[in-house]
Amino acid sequence: AGAGPVRAGPAAARLARGARASARFAGDVREGMRIYRLANRRQAPASRRAARDRAARDWAFAQGECSDEVKDGR
């Protein structure tokens, strides 16, 4: 004789709610990233250039290849 159908208990219900909440959160993050990318595409070329220069300085700092003045923010 079979044991019959297995019923989902409270733990399974909490797990399902958590999975749905995680899926909604992931969707919100994807939407936020899409908005961010669209906003950055519309930046003026000068501001993109400034961002690229800042990234280069950050990289140089991380690699230890910049002067002490740059490290101190001067």
URGI-V457793 format. One record per residue. N is the residue number from 1. RES is the residue in three letters. OMEGA is omega in degrees with one decimal (NA if undefined). Layout:
n->{N N}
res->{RES RES}
omega->{OMEGA OMEGA}
This chain:
n->{1 2 3 4 5 6 7 8 9 10 11 12 13 14 15 16 17 18 19 20 21 22 23 24 25 26 27 28 29 30 31 32 33 34 35 36 37 38 39 40 41 42 43 44 45 46 47 48 49 50 51 52 53 54 55 56 57 58 59 60 61 62 63 64 65 66 67 68 69 70 71 72 73 74}
res->{ALA GLY ALA GLY PRO VAL ARG ALA GLY PRO ALA ALA ALA ARG LEU ALA ARG GLY ALA ARG ALA SER ALA ARG PHE ALA GLY ASP VAL ARG GLU GLY MET ARG ILE TYR ARG LEU ALA ASN ARG ARG GLN ALA PRO ALA SER ARG ARG ALA ALA ARG ASP ARG ALA ALA ARG ASP TRP ALA PHE ALA GLN GLY GLU CYS SER ASP GLU VAL LYS ASP GLY ARG}
omega->{-179.6 -179.4 -179.0 -178.2 179.0 178.7 177.3 -179.4 -179.3 -179.9 179.3 178.6 177.4 178.5 179.4 177.8 178.7 178.8 178.6 178.7 178.1 178.9 177.8 179.0 178.8 177.0 177.8 179.0 178.3 179.3 177.6 177.8 178.3 179.0 179.6 179.7 179.0 -179.6 -178.8 176.4 -176.4 -179.8 175.0 -179.9 -179.2 -179.0 174.9 178.7 178.7 178.7 178.7 178.3 179.0 178.7 178.9 177.5 178.4 179.5 179.2 178.4 -179.1 -179.6 179.7 -175.0 -179.6 -176.3 177.5 178.7 179.0 -179.9 -179.6 -180.0 178.4 NA}
